[in-house]
Amino acid sequence: MADESSSSSRDSRAACAACNYLRVRCNFDCPLARYFPANRASEVVWVDRHVGLAGFVELVNRMRPELRDQTAESLISKAKGRRRDAVHAAADIAQHLLAKTEATKKELQSVRQHLALLRSQQSPTSSV
Ligand SMILES: [Zn+2]
């Protein structure tokens, strides 16, 4: 479906998904083309609803060049999360991570107790 748009012919590059969405001409120096190739149409809509495309460009450009791609992907994934649950997206992720952390702490505690038991059984000073 996106075969002709994802080919790398520079001179006849298809408009990026953002320019398609905005219905504007996509110039070769389009700031959004890097993050929204033609096959990422749905991400454009989510990001536009989440931070707005102008806000997206502003946030990404505020970052140091080496952090821009990472920032863009972070904003896109945040927008994806928000699309799933507009109200609780970030809170759900945080809650999930807290639950995982608690489970891992309990597992670590159990392993330490088991290790302590094994050490006490092997210790030459242990007497019954
Ligand atoms: Zn564009």
Backbone and ligand atoms as CSV (ligand in chain L), in Angstrom:
chain,resi,resn,atom,element,x,y,z
A,1,MET,N,N,0.819,-1.192,0.000
A,1,MET,CA,C,0.000,0.000,0.000
A,1,MET,C,C,0.861,1.254,0.000
A,2,ALA,N,N,1.887,1.288,0.864
A,2,ALA,CA,C,2.736,2.471,0.943
A,2,ALA,C,C,4.029,2.268,0.171
A,3,ASP,N,N,4.044,1.294,-0.742
A,3,ASP,CA,C,5.284,0.978,-1.442
A,3,ASP,C,C,5.845,2.159,-2.221
A,4,GLU,N,N,4.999,2.810,-3.009
A,4,GLU,CA,C,5.529,3.896,-3.826
A,4,GLU,C,C,5.913,5.106,-2.970
A,5,SER,N,N,5.255,5.312,-1.817
A,5,SER,CA,C,5.571,6.462,-0.998
A,5,SER,C,C,6.789,6.225,-0.118
A,6,SER,N,N,7.091,4.963,0.187
A,6,SER,CA,C,8.223,4.707,1.061
A,6,SER,C,C,9.513,4.464,0.285
A,7,SER,N,N,9.461,4.479,-1.020
A,7,SER,CA,C,10.697,4.324,-1.781
A,7,SER,C,C,11.544,5.570,-1.585
A,8,SER,N,N,12.830,5.432,-1.784
A,8,SER,CA,C,13.721,6.526,-1.422
A,8,SER,C,C,14.103,7.405,-2.610
A,9,SER,N,N,13.226,7.568,-3.560
A,9,SER,CA,C,13.542,8.461,-4.675
A,9,SER,C,C,13.357,9.898,-4.201
A,10,ARG,N,N,14.469,10.589,-3.965
A,10,ARG,CA,C,14.473,11.909,-3.326
A,10,ARG,C,C,13.765,12.976,-4.164
A,11,ASP,N,N,13.985,12.966,-5.448
A,11,ASP,CA,C,13.439,14.054,-6.260
A,11,ASP,C,C,11.927,13.955,-6.426
A,12,SER,N,N,11.383,12.754,-6.359
A,12,SER,CA,C,9.935,12.623,-6.501
A,12,SER,C,C,9.333,12.058,-5.217
A,13,ARG,N,N,9.839,12.548,-4.081
A,13,ARG,CA,C,9.389,12.062,-2.788
A,13,ARG,C,C,7.912,12.372,-2.588
A,14,ALA,N,N,7.198,11.400,-2.056
A,14,ALA,CA,C,5.786,11.617,-1.766
A,14,ALA,C,C,5.668,12.572,-0.592
A,15,ALA,N,N,4.574,13.275,-0.518
A,15,ALA,CA,C,4.354,14.176,0.610
A,15,ALA,C,C,4.349,13.370,1.897
A,16,CYS,N,N,4.859,13.959,2.950
A,16,CYS,CA,C,4.855,13.248,4.231
A,16,CYS,C,C,3.422,13.162,4.751
A,17,ALA,N,N,3.238,12.305,5.743
A,17,ALA,CA,C,1.896,12.100,6.283
A,17,ALA,C,C,1.352,13.388,6.907
A,18,ALA,N,N,2.243,14.179,7.515
A,18,ALA,CA,C,1.792,15.422,8.157
A,18,ALA,C,C,1.287,16.421,7.123
A,19,CYS,N,N,2.026,16.589,6.042
A,19,CYS,CA,C,1.593,17.527,5.005
A,19,CYS,C,C,0.327,17.021,4.317
A,20,ASN,N,N,0.233,15.719,4.140
A,20,ASN,CA,C,-1.012,15.159,3.605
A,20,ASN,C,C,-2.173,15.489,4.520
A,21,TYR,N,N,-1.951,15.325,5.813
A,21,TYR,CA,C,-2.992,15.591,6.815
A,21,TYR,C,C,-3.379,17.067,6.804
A,22,LEU,N,N,-2.363,17.934,6.710
A,22,LEU,CA,C,-2.617,19.380,6.715
A,22,LEU,C,C,-3.032,19.903,5.340
A,23,ARG,N,N,-2.930,19.021,4.347
A,23,ARG,CA,C,-3.259,19.377,2.955
A,23,ARG,C,C,-2.422,20.568,2.472
A,24,VAL,N,N,-1.124,20.472,2.757
A,24,VAL,CA,C,-0.184,21.488,2.264
A,24,VAL,C,C,0.902,20.792,1.453
A,25,ARG,N,N,1.608,21.569,0.658
A,25,ARG,CA,C,2.694,21.029,-0.147
A,25,ARG,C,C,3.854,20.644,0.772
A,26,CYS,N,N,4.400,19.476,0.545
A,26,CYS,CA,C,5.525,19.005,1.357
A,26,CYS,C,C,6.820,19.354,0.647
A,27,ASN,N,N,7.537,20.340,1.169
A,27,ASN,CA,C,8.810,20.745,0.569
A,27,ASN,C,C,9.926,19.816,1.019
A,28,PHE,N,N,11.048,19.864,0.321
A,28,PHE,CA,C,12.145,18.951,0.657
A,28,PHE,C,C,12.699,19.224,2.050
A,29,ASP,N,N,12.485,20.437,2.582
A,29,ASP,CA,C,12.981,20.757,3.922
A,29,ASP,C,C,11.876,20.712,4.978
A,30,CYS,N,N,10.825,19.988,4.682
A,30,CYS,CA,C,9.700,19.863,5.616
A,30,CYS,C,C,10.193,19.326,6.959
A,31,PRO,N,N,9.934,20.046,8.061
A,31,PRO,CA,C,10.426,19.606,9.369
A,31,PRO,C,C,9.716,18.360,9.900
A,32,LEU,N,N,8.579,18.030,9.330
A,32,LEU,CA,C,7.800,16.893,9.826
A,32,LEU,C,C,8.054,15.613,9.034
A,33,ALA,N,N,8.606,15.738,7.836
A,33,ALA,CA,C,8.784,14.565,6.967
A,33,ALA,C,C,9.668,13.506,7.619
A,34,ARG,N,N,10.659,13.947,8.372
A,34,ARG,CA,C,11.580,13.018,9.035
A,34,ARG,C,C,10.842,12.098,10.009
A,35,TYR,N,N,9.852,12.638,10.689
A,35,TYR,CA,C,9.155,11.877,11.739
A,35,TYR,C,C,7.850,11.246,11.251
A,36,PHE,N,N,7.308,11.783,10.180
A,36,PHE,CA,C,6.030,11.275,9.688
A,36,PHE,C,C,6.088,10.945,8.200
A,37,PRO,N,N,6.785,9.859,7.850
A,37,PRO,CA,C,6.743,9.436,6.451
A,37,PRO,C,C,5.302,9.058,6.096
A,38,ALA,N,N,5.062,8.886,4.831
A,38,ALA,CA,C,3.691,8.686,4.353
A,38,ALA,C,C,2.969,7.540,5.049
A,39,ASN,N,N,3.708,6.557,5.547
A,39,ASN,CA,C,3.043,5.403,6.176
A,39,ASN,C,C,2.707,5.613,7.654
A,40,ARG,N,N,2.892,6.828,8.166
A,40,ARG,CA,C,2.569,7.082,9.585
A,40,ARG,C,C,1.405,8.056,9.719
A,41,ALA,N,N,0.408,7.881,8.878
A,41,ALA,CA,C,-0.722,8.819,8.844
A,41,ALA,C,C,-1.483,8.862,10.166
A,42,SER,N,N,-1.686,7.704,10.783
A,42,SER,CA,C,-2.483,7.719,12.014
A,42,SER,C,C,-1.736,8.405,13.154
A,43,GLU,N,N,-0.408,8.261,13.181
A,43,GLU,CA,C,0.376,8.919,14.232
A,43,GLU,C,C,0.247,10.449,14.142
A,44,VAL,N,N,0.164,10.956,12.908
A,44,VAL,CA,C,0.027,12.407,12.717
A,44,VAL,C,C,-1.241,12.902,13.409
A,45,VAL,N,N,-2.318,12.178,13.218
A,45,VAL,CA,C,-3.595,12.590,13.807
A,45,VAL,C,C,-3.487,12.582,15.332
A,46,TRP,N,N,-2.899,11.514,15.897
A,46,TRP,CA,C,-2.786,11.418,17.358
A,46,TRP,C,C,-1.934,12.550,17.908
A,47,VAL,N,N,-0.791,12.805,17.246
A,47,VAL,CA,C,0.112,13.863,17.731
A,47,VAL,C,C,-0.557,15.224,17.607
A,48,ASP,N,N,-1.275,15.441,16.514
A,48,ASP,CA,C,-1.953,16.728,16.342
A,48,ASP,C,C,-2.983,16.941,17.446
A,49,ARG,N,N,-3.694,15.903,17.804
A,49,ARG,CA,C,-4.688,16.034,18.881
A,49,ARG,C,C,-4.023,16.189,20.244
A,50,HIS,N,N,-2.868,15.575,20.407
A,50,HIS,CA,C,-2.194,15.576,21.718
A,50,HIS,C,C,-1.443,16.887,21.972
A,51,VAL,N,N,-0.539,17.273,21.103
A,51,VAL,CA,C,0.250,18.495,21.309
A,51,VAL,C,C,0.126,19.488,20.166
A,52,GLY,N,N,-0.528,19.083,19.080
A,52,GLY,CA,C,-0.594,19.935,17.897
A,52,GLY,C,C,0.698,19.790,17.113
A,53,LEU,N,N,0.596,19.840,15.804
A,53,LEU,CA,C,1.808,19.630,14.997
A,53,LEU,C,C,2.792,20.787,15.146
A,54,ALA,N,N,2.277,22.011,15.312
A,54,ALA,CA,C,3.180,23.150,15.526
A,54,ALA,C,C,3.888,22.994,16.870
A,55,GLY,N,N,3.158,22.552,17.872
A,55,GLY,CA,C,3.744,22.309,19.191
A,55,GLY,C,C,4.781,21.205,19.133
A,56,PHE,N,N,4.491,20.178,18.348
A,56,PHE,CA,C,5.422,19.062,18.162
A,56,PHE,C,C,6.747,19.573,17.603
A,57,VAL,N,N,6.656,20.357,16.524
A,57,VAL,CA,C,7.874,20.886,15.887
A,57,VAL,C,C,8.626,21.785,16.867
A,58,GLU,N,N,7.890,22.609,17.604
A,58,GLU,CA,C,8.518,23.518,18.565
A,58,GLU,C,C,9.249,22.727,19.662
A,59,LEU,N,N,8.583,21.714,20.206
A,59,LEU,CA,C,9.198,20.909,21.268
A,59,LEU,C,C,10.437,20.174,20.768
A,60,VAL,N,N,10.329,19.596,19.575
A,60,VAL,CA,C,11.461,18.841,19.025
A,60,VAL,C,C,12.631,19.784,18.736
A,61,ASN,N,N,12.336,20.955,18.173
A,61,ASN,CA,C,13.404,21.890,17.822
A,61,ASN,C,C,14.057,22.538,19.027
A,62,ARG,N,N,13.389,22.511,20.170
A,62,ARG,CA,C,13.973,23.051,21.399
A,62,ARG,C,C,15.099,22.158,21.914
A,63,MET,N,N,15.066,20.894,21.504
A,63,MET,CA,C,16.045,19.928,22.001
A,63,MET,C,C,17.352,20.042,21.234
A,64,ARG,N,N,18.422,19.546,21.864
A,64,ARG,CA,C,19.702,19.475,21.152
A,64,ARG,C,C,19.521,18.514,19.988
A,65,PRO,N,N,20.230,18.742,18.881
A,65,PRO,CA,C,20.023,17.910,17.684
A,65,PRO,C,C,20.112,16.411,17.948
A,66,GLU,N,N,21.022,15.980,18.812
A,66,GLU,CA,C,21.172,14.543,19.052
A,66,GLU,C,C,20.001,13.953,19.840
A,67,LEU,N,N,19.164,14.807,20.427
A,67,LEU,CA,C,18.026,14.314,21.213
A,67,LEU,C,C,16.695,14.459,20.487
A,68,ARG,N,N,16.724,15.052,19.309
A,68,ARG,CA,C,15.464,15.357,18.619
A,68,ARG,C,C,14.690,14.110,18.194
A,69,ASP,N,N,15.383,13.123,17.644
A,69,ASP,CA,C,14.681,11.907,17.208
A,69,ASP,C,C,14.029,11.214,18.394
A,70,GLN,N,N,14.782,11.129,19.489
A,70,GLN,CA,C,14.279,10.481,20.694
A,70,GLN,C,C,13.071,11.249,21.246
A,71,THR,N,N,13.163,12.567,21.243
A,71,THR,CA,C,12.054,13.397,21.719
A,71,THR,C,C,10.830,13.191,20.851
A,72,ALA,N,N,11.040,13.180,19.537
A,72,ALA,CA,C,9.919,13.003,18.618
A,72,ALA,C,C,9.234,11.658,18.850
A,73,GLU,N,N,10.034,10.607,18.979
A,73,GLU,CA,C,9.437,9.279,19.194
A,73,GLU,C,C,8.724,9.216,20.533
A,74,SER,N,N,9.264,9.898,21.523
A,74,SER,CA,C,8.622,9.931,22.826
A,74,SER,C,C,7.268,10.631,22.745
A,75,LEU,N,N,7.225,11.753,22.041
A,75,LEU,CA,C,5.961,12.479,21.886
A,75,LEU,C,C,4.950,11.642,21.111
A,76,ILE,N,N,5.429,10.938,20.087
A,76,ILE,CA,C,4.529,10.103,19.287
A,76,ILE,C,C,3.975,8.965,20.142
A,77,SER,N,N,4.828,8.341,20.943
A,77,SER,CA,C,4.327,7.224,21.754
A,77,SER,C,C,3.416,7.724,22.865
A,78,LYS,N,N,3.683,8.911,23.388
A,78,LYS,CA,C,2.778,9.512,24.369
A,78,LYS,C,C,1.410,9.760,23.746
A,79,ALA,N,N,1.424,10.263,22.520
A,79,ALA,CA,C,0.164,10.517,21.824
A,79,ALA,C,C,-0.583,9.216,21.574
A,80,LYS,N,N,0.155,8.156,21.253
A,80,LYS,CA,C,-0.464,6.839,21.063
A,80,LYS,C,C,-1.119,6.381,22.351
A,81,GLY,N,N,-0.401,6.513,23.465
A,81,GLY,CA,C,-0.929,6.112,24.767
A,81,GLY,C,C,-2.168,6.902,25.123
A,82,ARG,N,N,-2.124,8.163,24.839
A,82,ARG,CA,C,-3.254,9.032,25.147
A,82,ARG,C,C,-4.467,8.689,24.280
A,83,ARG,N,N,-4.183,8.226,23.074
A,83,ARG,CA,C,-5.278,7.838,22.187
A,83,ARG,C,C,-6.041,6.667,22.796
A,84,ARG,N,N,-5.287,5.724,23.397
A,84,ARG,CA,C,-5.926,4.551,23.992
A,84,ARG,C,C,-6.810,4.944,25.172
A,85,ASP,N,N,-6.317,5.831,26.005
A,85,ASP,CA,C,-7.081,6.259,27.173
A,85,ASP,C,C,-6.718,7.717,27.436
A,86,ALA,N,N,-7.552,8.593,26.942
A,86,ALA,CA,C,-7.230,10.023,26.974
A,86,ALA,C,C,-7.028,10.549,28.391
A,87,VAL,N,N,-7.705,9.981,29.362
A,87,VAL,CA,C,-7.623,10.517,30.713
A,87,VAL,C,C,-6.494,9.879,31.507
A,88,HIS,N,N,-6.413,8.540,31.451
A,88,HIS,CA,C,-5.532,7.838,32.367
A,88,HIS,C,C,-4.264,7.279,31.733
A,89,ALA,N,N,-3.967,7.673,30.509
A,89,ALA,CA,C,-2.847,7.052,29.795
A,89,ALA,C,C,-1.561,7.041,30.615
A,90,ALA,N,N,-1.092,8.202,31.019
A,90,ALA,CA,C,0.169,8.273,31.753
A,90,ALA,C,C,0.040,7.639,33.134
A,91,ALA,N,N,-1.093,7.848,33.791
A,91,ALA,CA,C,-1.302,7.281,35.116
A,91,ALA,C,C,-1.318,5.759,35.051
A,92,ASP,N,N,-1.926,5.211,34.009
A,92,ASP,CA,C,-1.959,3.751,33.862
A,92,ASP,C,C,-0.562,3.180,33.674
A,93,ILE,N,N,0.233,3.856,32.874
A,93,ILE,CA,C,1.608,3.397,32.653
A,93,ILE,C,C,2.374,3.437,33.973
A,94,ALA,N,N,2.235,4.535,34.709
A,94,ALA,CA,C,2.926,4.671,35.987
A,94,ALA,C,C,2.464,3.593,36.967
A,95,GLN,N,N,1.161,3.341,37.012
A,95,GLN,CA,C,0.614,2.333,37.919
A,95,GLN,C,C,1.131,0.942,37.553
A,96,HIS,N,N,1.163,0.658,36.263
A,96,HIS,CA,C,1.680,-0.623,35.794
A,96,HIS,C,C,3.135,-0.808,36.208
A,97,LEU,N,N,3.935,0.254,36.037
A,97,LEU,CA,C,5.350,0.172,36.395
A,97,LEU,C,C,5.529,0.033,37.907
A,98,LEU,N,N,4.692,0.718,38.688
A,98,LEU,CA,C,4.770,0.588,40.148
A,98,LEU,C,C,4.434,-0.834,40.576
A,99,ALA,N,N,3.411,-1.423,39.957
A,99,ALA,CA,C,3.033,-2.798,40.288
A,99,ALA,C,C,4.168,-3.754,39.943
A,100,LYS,N,N,4.804,-3.533,38.799
A,100,LYS,CA,C,5.941,-4.374,38.407
A,100,LYS,C,C,7.089,-4.221,39.390
A,101,THR,N,N,7.335,-2.987,39.812
A,101,THR,CA,C,8.401,-2.723,40.775
A,101,THR,C,C,8.130,-3.446,42.083
A,102,GLU,N,N,6.890,-3.380,42.561
A,102,GLU,CA,C,6.530,-4.057,43.811
A,102,GLU,C,C,6.707,-5.573,43.680
A,103,ALA,N,N,6.272,-6.131,42.569
A,103,ALA,CA,C,6.410,-7.572,42.347
A,103,ALA,C,C,7.882,-7.967,42.320
A,104,THR,N,N,8.698,-7.152,41.681
A,104,THR,CA,C,10.134,-7.440,41.605
A,104,THR,C,C,10.776,-7.331,42.982
A,105,LYS,N,N,10.358,-6.346,43.785
A,105,LYS,CA,C,10.882,-6.203,45.157
A,105,LYS,C,C,10.550,-7.434,45.983
A,106,LYS,N,N,9.304,-7.920,45.865
A,106,LYS,CA,C,8.895,-9.111,46.614
A,106,LYS,C,C,9.712,-10.326,46.182
A,107,GLU,N,N,9.923,-10.453,44.881
A,107,GLU,CA,C,10.712,-11.575,44.367
A,107,GLU,C,C,12.143,-11.490,44.879
A,108,LEU,N,N,12.703,-10.293,44.881
A,108,LEU,CA,C,14.058,-10.086,45.383
A,108,LEU,C,C,14.142,-10.440,46.865
A,109,GLN,N,N,13.143,-10.035,47.622
A,109,GLN,CA,C,13.111,-10.339,49.056
A,109,GLN,C,C,13.057,-11.856,49.271
A,110,SER,N,N,12.256,-12.540,48.470
A,110,SER,CA,C,12.126,-13.981,48.571
A,110,SER,C,C,13.455,-14.674,48.236
A,111,VAL,N,N,14.112,-14.179,47.187
A,111,VAL,CA,C,15.404,-14.759,46.790
A,111,VAL,C,C,16.437,-14.538,47.894
A,112,ARG,N,N,16.431,-13.344,48.499
A,112,ARG,CA,C,17.387,-13.054,49.589
A,112,ARG,C,C,17.149,-13.963,50.794
A,113,GLN,N,N,15.864,-14.187,51.110
A,113,GLN,CA,C,15.547,-15.069,52.242
A,113,GLN,C,C,16.017,-16.490,51.954
A,114,HIS,N,N,15.781,-16.936,50.722
A,114,HIS,CA,C,16.206,-18.278,50.334
A,114,HIS,C,C,17.725,-18.403,50.389
A,115,LEU,N,N,18.402,-17.365,49.904
A,115,LEU,CA,C,19.861,-17.339,49.927
A,115,LEU,C,C,20.388,-17.364,51.364
A,116,ALA,N,N,19.751,-16.597,52.237
A,116,ALA,CA,C,20.163,-16.563,53.638
A,116,ALA,C,C,19.975,-17.939,54.279
A,117,LEU,N,N,18.889,-18.590,53.928
A,117,LEU,CA,C,18.632,-19.931,54.461
A,117,LEU,C,C,19.706,-20.904,53.995
A,118,LEU,N,N,20.020,-20.868,52.696
A,118,LEU,CA,C,21.054,-21.758,52.153
A,118,LEU,C,C,22.409,-21.488,52.802
A,119,ARG,N,N,22.728,-20.209,53.000
A,119,ARG,CA,C,24.004,-19.855,53.632
A,119,ARG,C,C,24.063,-20.373,55.064
A,120,SER,N,N,22.971,-20.257,55.781
A,120,SER,CA,C,22.966,-20.705,57.172
A,120,SER,C,C,23.101,-22.233,57.256
A,121,GLN,N,N,22.590,-22.952,56.250
A,121,GLN,CA,C,22.705,-24.413,56.239
A,121,GLN,C,C,24.120,-24.855,55.895
A,122,GLN,N,N,24.808,-24.071,55.077
A,122,GLN,CA,C,26.157,-24.433,54.667
A,122,GLN,C,C,27.230,-23.921,55.614
A,123,SER,N,N,26.884,-22.948,56.408
A,123,SER,CA,C,27.874,-22.331,57.274
A,123,SER,C,C,28.411,-23.329,58.301
A,124,PRO,N,N,29.761,-23.387,58.463
A,124,PRO,CA,C,30.340,-24.326,59.430
A,124,PRO,C,C,30.022,-23.913,60.877
A,125,THR,N,N,29.684,-22.659,61.096
A,125,THR,CA,C,29.399,-22.204,62.451
A,125,THR,C,C,27.968,-22.525,62.884
A,126,SER,N,N,27.160,-22.908,61.872
A,126,SER,CA,C,25.777,-23.190,62.239
A,126,SER,C,C,25.709,-24.498,63.011
A,127,SER,N,N,25.037,-24.453,64.101
A,127,SER,CA,C,24.882,-25.661,64.903
A,127,SER,C,C,23.410,-25.811,65.262
A,128,VAL,N,N,22.984,-27.060,65.330
A,128,VAL,CA,C,21.577,-27.312,65.625
A,128,VAL,C,C,21.443,-27.843,67.035
L,1,ZN,ZN,ZN,5.879,17.340,4.873
